[in-house]
Amino acid sequence: MSQAKQPYIEEKPGKRNWRKIIGWTIGIIIILALIASIGISIYVGQQMTHPEKKPIDQYPSDYGITYDDASFVSADGETNLSGWVLHPENDAKMTVIFAHGYKGNRFEDHIPFFSLAENLLDRDYRVIMFDFRYAGESEGAMSTVGAKEQLDLLGVVDWAKENYDEPVGLYGISMGGSTAILTASQDEDVVGVVADSPFSDLEDYLKVNLPVWSGLPNFPFTPLIMTIIPLMSDLDPKD
């Protein structure tokens, strides 16, 4: 038994045009949203690798500490770093190099480094405080959250070994703590490390903290920023 044929209904040209218009509109909106997301991600990546520098507006002399201005060269051979050497009253039994955190500078006033330095100086430890690249008064094109900062700390360690006979130890917080661990693994003359709140994996650390720092939704911005930062900085967080 044959089925009855359905009547053919011709779609009006105007209706087809509206569907095309709606389709094109949705496509354009998606493209614009993607472009905007990429633009925002580039901006955030730029801000992260170029954070505002905190000025050097406190000095050891403010705390009655004897010190010398010092200049160091990163182990990359081209980045000049600024800092201080704080001297104990007696012969030093060790030089302790302080390594500050991301967005910080040589004296990390919220820790505070000066109080820690005073305690060490009283116990006859020499203290070196310095600015990582793109921090304080040091040179450098950008902050790399430890990836290239380890070269900076290696340069300061080399300077300390060249100028003093006592052993070298490291104290670092957050980014500086992770950097201190990386540095000690590459220099057998570093006799000890105190790492305060280091991160163990930069990639995971960024994935967790990017939404907090940027105030942006995790998706799509975290994957975009994680893709864009290596392109901007020539770095791979997995390293």
Buried (B, 14 or more C-beta within 10 A) or exposed (E): EEEEEEEEEEEEEEEEEEEEEEEEEEEEEEEEEEEEBBEBBBEBBEEBBEBEBBEBEBEBEEBEBEBEEBEBBBBEEEBBBBBBBBBBEEEBEBBBBBBBBBBBBBBBEEBEBBEBBBEBBEEBBBBBBBBBBBBBBBBBEBBBBBBBBBBBBBBBBBBBBEEBEBBBBBBBBBBBBBBBBBBBEEBEEBEEBBBBEBBEEBEEBBBEEBBEBBEBEEEBBBEBBBEBBBEBBEBEBEE
